């Protein structure tokens, strides 16, 4: 991700810490949700994303990816959410962490997200370019 876009995401995160996600502009909500998804999945996969507080925003990340045109990336996040069942991961971080633990302990392969991680890391959509194009028009 380029420096200018990273700076915009960092600014949105800072504003989020001050006022809370729900009080952000749509632009900042998009930046925070998609930026948090990318940061966590790139650092430690979907397991890390759902473990961390960023996982609270998985629905917003999917919506944001769709808004900017990153449809294949949105589908990956949706597929990862289905690992938790039809309702997806819980919004509450502690309860979602318990879900995640149960999921990894009951799975044949504890790295249940490995295939989805690899697909995400292959970047079927250029999220940065799509974000820049969308933000430039907004």
N, CA, C and O atoms as a MOPAC input file, in Angstrom:
PM7 MOZYME 1SCF
protein

 N      0.84900 1    -1.17100 1     0.00000 1
 C      0.00000 1     0.00000 1     0.00000 1
 C      0.89600 1     1.23700 1     0.00000 1
 O      1.89000 1     1.30600 1     0.72300 1
 N      0.53200 1     2.17200 1    -0.79700 1
 C      1.35300 1     3.37200 1    -0.93300 1
 C      1.23300 1     4.27200 1     0.29600 1
 O      0.28300 1     4.16900 1     1.07100 1
 N      2.20500 1     5.14600 1     0.45200 1
 C      2.30200 1     5.99200 1     1.64500 1
 C      1.08700 1     6.90600 1     1.82200 1
 O      0.59900 1     7.06700 1     2.94100 1
 N      0.59700 1     7.50100 1     0.74200 1
 C     -0.53200 1     8.43500 1     0.85500 1
 C     -1.78800 1     7.71400 1     1.35700 1
 O     -2.49500 1     8.22800 1     2.22400 1
 N     -2.06100 1     6.53300 1     0.81400 1
 C     -3.22800 1     5.76700 1     1.24100 1
 C     -3.04900 1     5.27700 1     2.67700 1
 O     -3.99500 1     5.29400 1     3.46500 1
 N     -1.85800 1     4.85000 1     3.01000 1
 C     -1.56200 1     4.41800 1     4.37900 1
 C     -1.78100 1     5.57400 1     5.35700 1
 O     -2.32700 1     5.37500 1     6.44300 1
 N     -1.35800 1     6.77500 1     4.97500 1
 C     -1.54700 1     7.94400 1     5.83300 1
 C     -3.03700 1     8.24700 1     6.02600 1
 O     -3.46000 1     8.62600 1     7.11800 1
 N     -3.82800 1     8.07700 1     4.96400 1
 C     -5.27400 1     8.30000 1     5.08900 1
 C     -5.89500 1     7.28100 1     6.04500 1
 O     -6.73600 1     7.63000 1     6.87300 1
 N     -5.47900 1     6.03000 1     5.92400 1
 C     -6.00000 1     4.97800 1     6.81000 1
 C     -5.58800 1     5.25800 1     8.24300 1
 O     -6.40100 1     5.12500 1     9.15800 1
 N     -4.33600 1     5.64500 1     8.45100 1
 C     -3.86400 1     5.95600 1     9.80500 1
 C     -4.64500 1     7.11800 1    10.41200 1
 O     -4.98300 1     7.09800 1    11.59600 1
 N     -4.92600 1     8.12300 1     9.59900 1
 C     -5.71200 1     9.25400 1    10.08200 1
 C     -7.11800 1     8.83600 1    10.47500 1
 O     -7.64600 1     9.28400 1    11.49300 1
 N     -7.72200 1     7.97800 1     9.66800 1
 C     -9.06500 1     7.48300 1     9.97800 1
 C     -9.05100 1     6.64800 1    11.25500 1
 O     -9.97400 1     6.73600 1    12.06500 1
 N     -8.01700 1     5.84400 1    11.43700 1
 C     -7.89700 1     5.03900 1    12.67000 1
 C     -7.77200 1     5.94700 1    13.89800 1
 O     -8.37700 1     5.68600 1    14.93800 1
 N     -6.99700 1     6.99100 1    13.76600 1
 C     -6.83300 1     7.93000 1    14.87900 1
 C     -8.16600 1     8.57900 1    15.22500 1
 O     -8.52200 1     8.68600 1    16.39800 1
 N     -8.89600 1     9.00800 1    14.21700 1
 C    -10.21400 1     9.59700 1    14.46000 1
 C    -11.15700 1     8.57400 1    15.09000 1
 O    -11.98400 1     8.92300 1    15.93300 1
 N    -11.03200 1     7.32700 1    14.68400 1
 C    -11.86600 1     6.25500 1    15.23900 1
 C    -11.58700 1     6.06400 1    16.72600 1
 O    -12.51000 1     5.85100 1    17.51200 1
 N    -10.33200 1     6.14000 1    17.10800 1
 C     -9.96600 1     6.00400 1    18.52500 1
 C    -10.57200 1     7.12300 1    19.36700 1
 O    -10.88300 1     6.92900 1    20.54200 1
 N    -10.73400 1     8.28400 1    18.75900 1
 C    -11.24600 1     9.45000 1    19.47800 1
 C    -12.76900 1     9.41200 1    19.58000 1
 O    -13.31900 1     9.61300 1    20.66300 1
 N    -13.45200 1     9.15800 1    18.47100 1
 C    -14.91300 1     9.28900 1    18.45400 1
 C    -15.66900 1     7.97300 1    18.36700 1
 O    -16.87500 1     7.94300 1    18.61100 1
 N    -14.99000 1     6.89000 1    18.02600 1
 C    -15.66200 1     5.60700 1    17.84700 1
 C    -16.07000 1     5.39600 1    16.39700 1
 O    -16.30800 1     6.35600 1    15.66400 1
 N    -16.14900 1     4.14600 1    15.99300 1
 C    -16.40400 1     3.79200 1    14.59700 1
 C    -17.72200 1     4.36500 1    14.09200 1
 O    -17.78000 1     4.90400 1    12.98700 1
 N    -18.76900 1     4.25500 1    14.88500 1
 C    -20.10100 1     4.67000 1    14.41300 1
 C    -20.19900 1     6.17000 1    14.16200 1
 O    -21.09200 1     6.62000 1    13.44400 1
 N    -19.29400 1     6.94400 1    14.74400 1
 C    -19.32500 1     8.39600 1    14.56400 1
 C    -18.45800 1     8.88000 1    13.40000 1
 O    -18.41800 1    10.07400 1    13.10600 1
 N    -17.77500 1     7.96300 1    12.75000 1
 C    -16.92000 1     8.33500 1    11.62300 1
 C    -17.74800 1     8.61900 1    10.37800 1
 O    -18.88600 1     8.16400 1    10.25700 1
 N    -17.17100 1     9.36800 1     9.46800 1
 C    -17.79600 1     9.56300 1     8.14900 1
 C    -17.76800 1     8.22000 1     7.41200 1
 O    -17.02100 1     7.31500 1     7.78400 1
 N    -18.57800 1     8.10200 1     6.38000 1
 C    -18.57200 1     6.87000 1     5.58200 1
 C    -17.18900 1     6.60100 1     5.01300 1
 O    -16.74400 1     5.45500 1     4.97200 1
 N    -16.52100 1     7.63500 1     4.58200 1
 C    -15.16800 1     7.50200 1     4.02300 1
 C    -14.22000 1     6.90300 1     5.06500 1
 O    -13.47500 1     5.96800 1     4.77500 1
 N    -14.26000 1     7.45900 1     6.29200 1
 C    -13.37500 1     6.95800 1     7.34100 1
 C    -13.76000 1     5.54000 1     7.76700 1
 O    -12.88200 1     4.72700 1     8.05700 1
 N    -15.05000 1     5.23300 1     7.80800 1
 C    -15.47100 1     3.87400 1     8.14000 1
 C    -14.92400 1     2.88500 1     7.11500 1
 O    -14.45000 1     1.80600 1     7.47200 1
 N    -14.99400 1     3.25600 1     5.85800 1
 C    -14.44500 1     2.41800 1     4.79300 1
 C    -12.94700 1     2.20300 1     4.99300 1
 O    -12.45600 1     1.07700 1     4.91800 1
 N    -12.23500 1     3.28600 1     5.24500 1
 C    -10.78500 1     3.19700 1     5.43600 1
 C    -10.42100 1     2.33700 1     6.64400 1
 O     -9.51300 1     1.50900 1     6.56800 1
 N    -11.12500 1     2.53000 1     7.75300 1
 C    -10.82400 1     1.77500 1     8.97000 1
 C    -11.12400 1     0.29200 1     8.76900 1
 O    -10.29200 1    -0.55200 1     9.10000 1
 N    -12.29200 1    -0.03500 1     8.23600 1
 C    -12.69200 1    -1.44000 1     8.10400 1
 C    -11.80200 1    -2.19300 1     7.11800 1
 O    -11.31400 1    -3.28100 1     7.42400 1
 N    -11.59500 1    -1.62400 1     5.95500 1
 C    -10.77600 1    -2.30400 1     4.94600 1
 C     -9.30800 1    -2.29900 1     5.36200 1
 O     -8.60100 1    -3.28800 1     5.16700 1
 N     -8.85300 1    -1.19300 1     5.93200 1
 C     -7.46500 1    -1.12300 1     6.38800 1
 C     -7.16400 1    -2.12300 1     7.48900 1
 O     -6.10700 1    -2.75400 1     7.48200 1
 N     -8.08200 1    -2.27500 1     8.43500 1
 C     -7.88500 1    -3.23400 1     9.53000 1
 C     -7.88900 1    -4.65900 1     9.00600 1
 O     -7.07800 1    -5.48200 1     9.43100 1
 N     -8.79700 1    -4.95400 1     8.08600 1
 C     -8.83800 1    -6.29200 1     7.48000 1
 C     -7.50800 1    -6.61100 1     6.81900 1
 O     -6.89900 1    -7.64600 1     7.09000 1
 N     -7.06700 1    -5.71700 1     5.95700 1
 C     -5.80600 1    -5.95200 1     5.24500 1
 C     -4.63000 1    -6.09700 1     6.20000 1
 O     -3.80800 1    -6.99900 1     6.04200 1
 N     -4.54500 1    -5.22400 1     7.17900 1
 C     -3.41300 1    -5.26600 1     8.10800 1
 C     -3.37600 1    -6.59500 1     8.85400 1
 O     -2.32200 1    -7.22400 1     8.94600 1
 N     -4.51000 1    -7.02200 1     9.38200 1
 C     -4.52100 1    -8.25400 1    10.17600 1
 C     -4.34000 1    -9.49700 1     9.32600 1
 O     -3.55700 1   -10.37800 1     9.68200 1
 N     -5.05100 1    -9.58500 1     8.20100 1
 C     -4.92100 1   -10.79300 1     7.37700 1
 C     -3.51500 1   -10.88500 1     6.79400 1
 O     -2.95100 1   -11.97700 1     6.72000 1
 N     -2.94600 1    -9.76600 1     6.38400 1
 C     -1.58800 1    -9.80500 1     5.84800 1
 C     -0.55600 1   -10.14600 1     6.91800 1
 O      0.48900 1   -10.72000 1     6.61100 1
 N     -0.83600 1    -9.80100 1     8.15300 1
 C      0.10500 1   -10.06000 1     9.23800 1
 C     -0.02600 1   -11.46900 1     9.81500 1
 O      0.98300 1   -12.09300 1    10.14200 1
 N     -1.24500 1   -11.97600 1     9.94300 1
 C     -1.42200 1   -13.26800 1    10.59800 1
 C     -2.59600 1   -14.08100 1    10.10200 1
 O     -3.00900 1   -15.03800 1    10.75700 1
 N     -3.13600 1   -13.71800 1     8.96100 1
 C     -4.22800 1   -14.47600 1     8.37300 1
 C     -5.57900 1   -14.13000 1     8.98700 1
 O     -5.69100 1   -13.27800 1     9.86900 1
 N     -6.60300 1   -14.82400 1     8.48700 1
 C     -7.96000 1   -14.59200 1     8.98300 1
 C     -8.07600 1   -14.92300 1    10.46400 1
 O     -8.87800 1   -14.31800 1    11.17500 1
 N     -7.28600 1   -15.87600 1    10.92900 1
 C     -7.30300 1   -16.22000 1    12.35200 1
 C     -6.99500 1   -14.98100 1    13.18600 1
 O     -7.68400 1   -14.70900 1    14.16900 1
 N     -5.96700 1   -14.23200 1    12.80000 1
 C     -5.60200 1   -13.01500 1    13.52900 1
 C     -6.68200 1   -11.95500 1    13.38700 1
 O     -7.01700 1   -11.27600 1    14.35800 1
 N     -7.22900 1   -11.80900 1    12.19100 1
 C     -8.28000 1   -10.81600 1    11.97200 1
 C     -9.46200 1   -11.05700 1    12.90200 1
 O     -9.94100 1   -10.12700 1    13.55100 1
 N     -9.93300 1   -12.29300 1    12.97100 1
 C    -11.09500 1   -12.57200 1    13.81500 1
 C    -10.75000 1   -12.57200 1    15.29900 1
 O    -11.62200 1   -12.31600 1    16.12800 1
 N     -9.51700 1   -12.85000 1    15.64700 1
 C     -9.09200 1   -12.81600 1    17.04800 1
 C     -9.03400 1   -11.38400 1    17.56400 1
 O     -9.42600 1   -11.11600 1    18.69900 1
 N     -8.55200 1   -10.47400 1    16.74300 1
 C     -8.37200 1    -9.07600 1    17.14800 1
 C     -9.68200 1    -8.29200 1    17.08100 1
 O    -10.68400 1    -8.77000 1    16.54800 1
 N     -9.65100 1    -7.10400 1    17.62200 1
 C    -10.84200 1    -6.24800 1    17.61000 1
 C    -11.27400 1    -5.89200 1    16.19400 1
 O    -12.44100 1    -5.57000 1    15.97100 1
 N    -10.35700 1    -5.94400 1    15.23600 1
 C    -10.71600 1    -5.66500 1    13.84500 1
 C    -11.81000 1    -6.60500 1    13.35700 1
 O    -12.59700 1    -6.24400 1    12.48200 1
 N    -11.86200 1    -7.80300 1    13.91700 1
 C    -12.88800 1    -8.77200 1    13.53900 1
 C    -14.29500 1    -8.29400 1    13.82600 1
 O    -15.25400 1    -8.80400 1    13.24600 1
 N    -14.43500 1    -7.30500 1    14.72700 1
 C    -15.75100 1    -6.71200 1    14.98300 1
 C    -16.31400 1    -6.08500 1    13.70500 1
 O    -17.52700 1    -5.94800 1    13.55100 1
 N    -15.42500 1    -5.71300 1    12.80500 1
 C    -15.81500 1    -4.95700 1    11.61000 1
 C    -15.87000 1    -5.81300 1    10.35200 1
 O    -15.81300 1    -5.27800 1     9.24500 1
 N    -15.98000 1    -7.12400 1    10.49700 1
 C    -15.92100 1    -7.96500 1     9.30000 1
 C    -17.04100 1    -7.64500 1     8.31600 1
 O    -16.81500 1    -7.63300 1     7.10600 1
 N    -18.23000 1    -7.38800 1     8.81400 1
 C    -19.34600 1    -7.05300 1     7.90300 1
 C    -19.07300 1    -5.72600 1     7.18200 1
 O    -19.33700 1    -5.59500 1     5.98700 1
 N    -18.54800 1    -4.76000 1     7.91200 1
 C    -18.24000 1    -3.46800 1     7.30800 1
 C    -17.10300 1    -3.59900 1     6.29000 1
 O    -17.08900 1    -2.90800 1     5.27100 1
 N    -16.15200 1    -4.49400 1     6.57900 1
 C    -15.06300 1    -4.72400 1     5.62700 1
 C    -15.60500 1    -5.32600 1     4.33600 1
 O    -15.20500 1    -4.91500 1     3.24700 1
 N    -16.51000 1    -6.29200 1     4.44600 1
 C    -17.12400 1    -6.88800 1     3.25300 1
 C    -17.86100 1    -5.81600 1     2.46100 1
 O    -17.69700 1    -5.71000 1     1.24600 1
 N    -18.66500 1    -5.02800 1     3.14700 1
 C    -19.42100 1    -3.96400 1     2.47100 1
 C    -18.47300 1    -2.97400 1     1.80300 1
 O    -18.70600 1    -2.55800 1     0.66900 1
 N    -17.41100 1    -2.59800 1     2.49800 1
 C    -16.44100 1    -1.65700 1     1.94200 1
 C    -15.74500 1    -2.20500 1     0.71400 1
 O    -15.56300 1    -1.49500 1    -0.27500 1
 N    -15.35800 1    -3.46600 1     0.77700 1
 C    -14.71900 1    -4.08200 1    -0.38600 1
 C    -15.66300 1    -4.08100 1    -1.58500 1
 O    -15.24700 1    -3.81300 1    -2.71200 1
 N    -16.91900 1    -4.37800 1    -1.33800 1
 C    -17.90500 1    -4.37200 1    -2.43000 1
 C    -18.09300 1    -2.96300 1    -3.00000 1
 O    -18.19700 1    -2.78800 1    -4.21500 1
 N    -18.13700 1    -1.96500 1    -2.12200 1
 C    -18.32500 1    -0.57600 1    -2.56100 1
 C    -17.21500 1    -0.15000 1    -3.51200 1
 O    -17.47100 1     0.52500 1    -4.50900 1
 N    -15.98000 1    -0.54400 1    -3.20400 1
 C    -14.86400 1    -0.10800 1    -4.05400 1
 C    -14.66400 1    -1.01000 1    -5.26800 1
 O    -13.86000 1    -0.70000 1    -6.14800 1
 N    -15.39500 1    -2.13300 1    -5.32000 1
 C    -15.28800 1    -3.02900 1    -6.46600 1
 C    -14.38000 1    -4.22100 1    -6.26600 1
 O    -14.06900 1    -4.92700 1    -7.22600 1
 N    -13.94500 1    -4.46400 1    -5.03500 1
 C    -13.09000 1    -5.61900 1    -4.73700 1
 C    -13.98100 1    -6.82200 1    -4.39100 1
 O    -13.95500 1    -7.33900 1    -3.27400 1
 N    -14.75800 1    -7.24100 1    -5.37300 1
 C    -15.78400 1    -8.26100 1    -5.16700 1
 C    -15.18000 1    -9.60600 1    -4.78600 1
 O    -15.70900 1   -10.28900 1    -3.90900 1
 N    -14.09700 1    -9.99600 1    -5.42000 1
 C    -13.48900 1   -11.29900 1    -5.10100 1
 C    -12.90600 1   -11.30000 1    -3.68700 1
 O    -12.97800 1   -12.31100 1    -2.98800 1
 N    -12.33900 1   -10.19200 1    -3.26900 1
 C    -11.82700 1   -10.10300 1    -1.89400 1
 C    -12.98800 1   -10.15800 1    -0.90400 1
 O    -12.88800 1   -10.81200 1     0.13400 1
 N    -14.08400 1    -9.47700 1    -1.22000 1
 C    -15.27100 1    -9.51200 1    -0.35200 1
 C    -15.77600 1   -10.94100 1    -0.21600 1
 O    -16.15100 1   -11.36900 1     0.87500 1
 N    -15.78800 1   -11.67500 1    -1.31400 1
 C    -16.23700 1   -13.07100 1    -1.28400 1
 C    -15.33900 1   -13.92700 1    -0.40000 1
 O    -15.82700 1   -14.82700 1     0.28400 1
 N    -14.04800 1   -13.66500 1    -0.40000 1
 C    -13.12400 1   -14.40300 1     0.47200 1
 C    -13.45100 1   -14.15800 1     1.94400 1
 O    -13.46100 1   -15.09100 1     2.74800 1
 N    -13.71500 1   -12.90900 1     2.28900 1
 C    -14.05100 1   -12.58800 1     3.67400 1
 C    -15.37700 1   -13.25900 1     4.04300 1
 O    -15.51700 1   -13.80100 1     5.13900 1
 N    -16.33600 1   -13.22200 1     3.13900 1
 C    -17.61200 1   -13.88600 1     3.41000 1
 C    -17.41300 1   -15.38900 1     3.60000 1
 O    -18.00100 1   -15.98000 1     4.50600 1
 N    -16.59700 1   -16.00500 1     2.76100 1
 C    -16.31500 1   -17.44400 1     2.91600 1
 C    -15.64200 1   -17.72000 1     4.25300 1
 O    -15.94500 1   -18.71900 1     4.90600 1
 N    -14.73600 1   -16.84600 1     4.66400 1
 C    -14.07100 1   -17.05700 1     5.95400 1
 C    -15.07700 1   -16.93400 1     7.09500 1
 O    -14.98300 1   -17.65700 1     8.08700 1
 N    -16.03300 1   -16.02600 1     6.95900 1
 C    -17.03100 1   -15.84200 1     8.02100 1
 C    -17.93800 1   -17.06100 1     8.15800 1
 O    -18.43500 1   -17.35300 1     9.24600 1
 N    -18.14700 1   -17.76100 1     7.06800 1
 C    -19.00500 1   -18.95000 1     7.10600 1
 C    -18.38100 1   -20.10700 1     7.87900 1
 O    -19.07000 1   -21.06300 1     8.23800 1
 N    -17.08600 1   -20.01900 1     8.13100 1
 C    -16.42800 1   -21.05000 1     8.95600 1
 C    -17.03100 1   -21.05300 1    10.36300 1
 O    -16.95200 1   -22.05600 1    11.07200 1
 N    -17.62900 1   -19.93600 1    10.76500 1
 C    -18.23500 1   -19.79200 1    12.08900 1
 C    -19.70400 1   -20.23500 1    12.09900 1
 O    -20.34600 1   -20.22700 1    13.14900 1
 N    -20.22400 1   -20.61300 1    10.95100 1
 C    -21.63000 1   -20.98200 1    10.83100 1
 C    -22.36400 1   -19.94600 1    10.00300 1
 O    -21.79000 1   -18.92200 1     9.63400 1
 N    -23.64100 1   -20.20900 1     9.70500 1
 C    -24.39800 1   -19.33400 1     8.80900 1
 C    -24.50600 1   -17.88500 1     9.28600 1
 O    -24.59000 1   -16.97700 1     8.45800 1
 N    -24.50500 1   -17.64900 1    10.58400 1
 C    -24.60900 1   -16.27800 1    11.10900 1
 C    -23.26500 1   -15.56600 1    11.12100 1
 O    -23.21100 1   -14.35500 1    11.33600 1
 N    -22.19100 1   -16.29200 1    10.89700 1
 C    -20.86400 1   -15.68900 1    10.89800 1
 C    -20.34200 1   -15.48200 1    12.30400 1
 O    -20.98900 1   -15.87500 1    13.27500 1
 N    -19.17400 1   -14.86800 1    12.42200 1
 C    -18.58200 1   -14.61400 1    13.72900 1
 C    -19.37900 1   -13.59000 1    14.53100 1
 O    -20.00700 1   -12.68800 1    13.97500 1
 N    -19.33800 1   -13.75100 1    15.82300 1
 C    -20.03300 1   -12.82100 1    16.71100 1
 C    -19.33700 1   -11.46500 1    16.71700 1
 O    -18.13200 1   -11.37400 1    16.48100 1
 N    -20.09700 1   -10.42400 1    16.98600 1
 C    -19.55000 1    -9.06900 1    17.05500 1
 C    -18.71600 1    -8.86900 1    18.31700 1
 O    -17.73300 1    -8.12800 1    18.28900 1
 N    -19.08100 1    -9.50100 1    19.40100 1
 C    -18.36500 1    -9.36400 1    20.66400 1
 C    -17.02700 1   -10.09300 1    20.57300 1
 O    -16.97800 1   -11.28700 1    20.27600 1
 N    -15.94500 1    -9.36500 1    20.83100 1
 C    -14.60700 1    -9.93000 1    20.64100 1
 C    -14.35800 1   -11.15700 1    21.50800 1
 O    -13.86800 1   -12.16800 1    21.00500 1
 N    -14.68000 1   -11.09700 1    22.78800 1
 C    -14.42000 1   -12.24800 1    23.66400 1
 C    -15.21600 1   -13.46600 1    23.22500 1
 O    -14.69200 1   -14.58000 1    23.21000 1
 N    -16.46000 1   -13.26400 1    22.87300 1
 C    -17.29400 1   -14.38500 1    22.42900 1
 C    -16.81000 1   -14.91500 1    21.08000 1
 O    -16.84800 1   -16.12000 1    20.83200 1
 N    -16.35600 1   -14.01200 1    20.20900 1
 C    -15.81700 1   -14.43500 1    18.91100 1
 C    -14.52300 1   -15.22200 1    19.11400 1
 O    -14.28100 1   -16.20400 1    18.41200 1
 N    -13.69400 1   -14.80100 1    20.06500 1
 C    -12.46800 1   -15.54800 1    20.35000 1
 C    -12.79300 1   -16.96000 1    20.83700 1
 O    -12.10100 1   -17.91300 1    20.48000 1
 N    -13.84200 1   -17.09800 1    21.65100 1
 C    -14.27100 1   -18.42700 1    22.09500 1
 C    -14.75400 1   -19.24900 1    20.90100 1
 O    -14.46400 1   -20.44200 1    20.81000 1
 N    -15.48700 1   -18.61600 1    19.99100 1
 C    -15.91500 1   -19.29800 1    18.76200 1
 C    -14.70500 1   -19.76300 1    17.96100 1
 O    -14.66700 1   -20.89100 1    17.47200 1
 N    -13.73300 1   -18.89100 1    17.83600 1
 C    -12.52500 1   -19.18100 1    17.06500 1
 C    -11.76700 1   -20.34100 1    17.68600 1
 O    -11.30000 1   -21.22700 1    16.97100 1
 N    -11.63900 1   -20.34700 1    19.00000 1
 C    -10.95700 1   -21.43200 1    19.69100 1
 C    -11.68300 1   -22.75700 1    19.45900 1
 O    -11.05200 1   -23.77300 1    19.16900 1
 N    -12.99200 1   -22.74100 1    19.58600 1
 C    -13.77800 1   -23.95600 1    19.35700 1
 C    -13.62700 1   -24.43600 1    17.92000 1
 O    -13.53100 1   -25.63700 1    17.66700 1
 N    -13.60500 1   -23.51000 1    16.99500 1
 C    -13.46300 1   -23.83900 1    15.58100 1
 C    -12.11900 1   -24.50000 1    15.30600 1
 O    -12.05900 1   -25.52700 1    14.63000 1
 N    -11.05200 1   -23.92200 1    15.82200 1
 C     -9.72200 1   -24.47200 1    15.55100 1
 C     -9.47300 1   -25.77400 1    16.31400 1
 O     -8.74900 1   -26.64600 1    15.83400 1
 N    -10.06900 1   -25.90700 1    17.49600 1
 C     -9.88500 1   -27.14500 1    18.26800 1
 C    -10.67200 1   -28.30900 1    17.67800 1
 O    -10.24900 1   -29.46000 1    17.78800 1
 N    -11.80200 1   -28.02500 1    17.05700 1
 C    -12.63900 1   -29.09900 1    16.52800 1
 C    -12.27000 1   -29.47700 1    15.09800 1
 O    -12.70900 1   -30.51600 1    14.60500 1
 N    -11.48400 1   -28.66500 1    14.43800 1
 C    -11.13900 1   -28.91300 1    13.03800 1
 C    -10.05100 1   -29.97000 1    12.91900 1
 O     -9.19700 1   -30.11600 1    13.79400 1
 N    -10.10800 1   -30.69200 1    11.82500 1
 C     -9.07400 1   -31.68100 1    11.53000 1
 C     -7.71900 1   -30.99300 1    11.38400 1
 O     -6.70100 1   -31.48800 1    11.86700 1
 N     -7.72700 1   -29.84400 1    10.71100 1
 C     -6.53000 1   -29.02100 1    10.56100 1
 C     -6.76100 1   -27.74700 1    11.35700 1
 O     -7.65500 1   -26.97300 1    11.01500 1
 N     -5.97500 1   -27.50100 1    12.42200 1
 C     -6.20700 1   -26.30800 1    13.24200 1
 C     -6.02300 1   -24.98900 1    12.47700 1
 O     -6.49200 1   -23.94200 1    12.92300 1
 N     -5.34800 1   -25.04200 1    11.33900 1
 C     -5.19000 1   -23.83900 1    10.51700 1
 C     -6.31400 1   -23.82400 1     9.48100 1
 O     -6.07600 1   -23.93900 1     8.27900 1
 N     -7.54500 1   -23.68000 1     9.97900 1
 C     -8.73500 1   -23.81400 1     9.14200 1
 C     -8.82900 1   -22.75400 1     8.04500 1
 O     -9.56100 1   -22.93200 1     7.07100 1
 N     -8.10700 1   -21.67700 1     8.19600 1
 C     -8.18700 1   -20.58300 1     7.23400 1
 C     -7.05100 1   -20.59800 1     6.21200 1
 O     -6.96300 1   -19.68100 1     5.39500 1
 N     -6.19000 1   -21.59500 1     6.23200 1
 C     -4.96800 1   -21.55200 1     5.42500 1
 C     -5.22900 1   -21.34000 1     3.94000 1
 O     -4.54500 1   -20.53900 1     3.30300 1
 N     -6.20200 1   -22.04000 1     3.38300 1
 C     -6.49000 1   -21.87900 1     1.95700 1
 C     -7.03300 1   -20.47300 1     1.66400 1
 O     -6.64800 1   -19.84300 1     0.68000 1
 N     -7.92000 1   -20.00000 1     2.52000 1
 C     -8.46800 1   -18.64900 1     2.33300 1
 C     -7.38600 1   -17.58500 1     2.50800 1
 O     -7.37500 1   -16.57900 1     1.80000 1
 N     -6.47800 1   -17.81500 1     3.45900 1
 C     -5.35000 1   -16.88300 1     3.62700 1
 C     -4.55100 1   -16.78800 1     2.33900 1
 O     -4.24800 1   -15.69100 1     1.86800 1
 N     -4.21100 1   -17.93900 1     1.76900 1
 C     -3.41500 1   -17.94000 1     0.53000 1
 C     -4.15300 1   -17.21700 1    -0.60100 1
 O     -3.54500 1   -16.46900 1    -1.36800 1
 N     -5.45400 1   -17.44300 1    -0.69700 1
 C     -6.23100 1   -16.76200 1    -1.72900 1
 C     -6.23000 1   -15.24500 1    -1.50600 1
 O     -6.10200 1   -14.47300 1    -2.45600 1
 N     -6.37200 1   -14.83100 1    -0.25200 1
 C     -6.34800 1   -13.40600 1     0.07300 1
 C     -4.99300 1   -12.82200 1    -0.29600 1
 O     -4.91900 1   -11.77000 1    -0.93000 1
 N     -3.92500 1   -13.50000 1     0.09800 1
 C     -2.57500 1   -12.99000 1    -0.14100 1
 C     -2.23000 1   -12.92600 1    -1.62300 1
 O     -1.30800 1   -12.20800 1    -2.00900 1
 N     -2.95500 1   -13.66400 1    -2.45700 1
 C     -2.71200 1   -13.58400 1    -3.90700 1
 C     -3.36800 1   -12.34400 1    -4.51700 1
 O     -3.16200 1   -12.04000 1    -5.69200 1
 N     -4.15400 1   -11.63700 1    -3.71700 1
 C     -4.82100 1   -10.39800 1    -4.12100 1
 C     -5.52500 1   -10.51100 1    -5.47700 1
 O     -5.06400 1    -9.95800 1    -6.47600 1
 N     -6.65200 1   -11.23900 1    -5.49500 1
 C     -7.40300 1   -11.32900 1    -6.74900 1
 C     -7.97600 1    -9.97500 1    -7.19500 1
 O     -8.34200 1    -9.80900 1    -8.35800 1
 N     -8.05100 1    -9.02800 1    -6.28500 1
 C     -8.43500 1    -7.65300 1    -6.60600 1
 C     -7.33900 1    -6.73700 1    -6.05800 1
 O     -6.79900 1    -6.98400 1    -4.98000 1
 N     -7.01900 1    -5.69800 1    -6.79400 1
 C     -6.02700 1    -4.72600 1    -6.33100 1
 C     -6.74200 1    -3.72700 1    -5.41900 1
 O     -7.21600 1    -2.68200 1    -5.86600 1
 N     -6.80900 1    -4.07000 1    -4.14200 1
 C     -7.57700 1    -3.27500 1    -3.18100 1
 C     -7.06700 1    -1.84000 1    -3.11600 1
 O     -7.86500 1    -0.90300 1    -3.09300 1
 N     -5.77200 1    -1.65800 1    -3.08700 1
 C     -5.21700 1    -0.29400 1    -3.00400 1
 C     -5.65100 1     0.55500 1    -4.19000 1
 O     -6.09600 1     1.68900 1    -4.01400 1
 N     -5.52600 1     0.01600 1    -5.39100 1
 C     -5.91600 1     0.77500 1    -6.58500 1
 C     -7.40900 1     1.07100 1    -6.58200 1
 O     -7.83400 1     2.17000 1    -6.93900 1
 N     -8.20000 1     0.08300 1    -6.17700 1
 C     -9.65100 1     0.28200 1    -6.12000 1
 C    -10.03400 1     1.31600 1    -5.05900 1
 O    -10.90800 1     2.15400 1    -5.28600 1
 N     -9.37800 1     1.25100 1    -3.90600 1
 C     -9.62800 1     2.25700 1    -2.86200 1
 C     -9.26800 1     3.65700 1    -3.34600 1
 O    -10.03900 1     4.60000 1    -3.17400 1
 N     -8.08300 1     3.78400 1    -3.95700 1
 C     -7.66200 1     5.09400 1    -4.47100 1
 C     -8.65500 1     5.62600 1    -5.49300 1
 O     -9.01800 1     6.80200 1    -5.45300 1
 N     -9.09200 1     4.77700 1    -6.40000 1
 C    -10.04400 1     5.20700 1    -7.43400 1
 C    -11.36900 1     5.62700 1    -6.80600 1
 O    -11.95100 1     6.63800 1    -7.19800 1
 N    -11.83800 1     4.86400 1    -5.84700 1
 C    -13.10200 1     5.17700 1    -5.18300 1
 C    -12.98200 1     6.47200 1    -4.39100 1
 O    -13.85600 1     7.33600 1    -4.47900 1
 N    -11.92400 1     6.61400 1    -3.62900 1
 C    -11.75000 1     7.79400 1    -2.80400 1
 C    -11.53600 1     9.04800 1    -3.64700 1
 O    -11.93900 1    10.14600 1    -3.26200 1
 N    -10.90500 1     8.87000 1    -4.78600 1
 C    -10.69900 1     9.99200 1    -5.69100 1
 C    -11.99900 1    10.52000 1    -6.25900 1
 O    -12.11300 1    11.69000 1    -6.62300 1
 N    -12.99100 1     9.61500 1    -6.32800 1
 C    -14.28400 1    10.02900 1    -6.87700 1
 C    -15.22300 1    10.52300 1    -5.80300 1
 O    -16.29600 1    11.05100 1    -6.09800 1
 N    -14.80400 1    10.34700 1    -4.50200 1
 C    -15.70400 1    10.69500 1    -3.40100 1
 C    -15.46300 1    11.98500 1    -2.86200 1
 O    -16.15100 1    12.40400 1    -1.93000 1

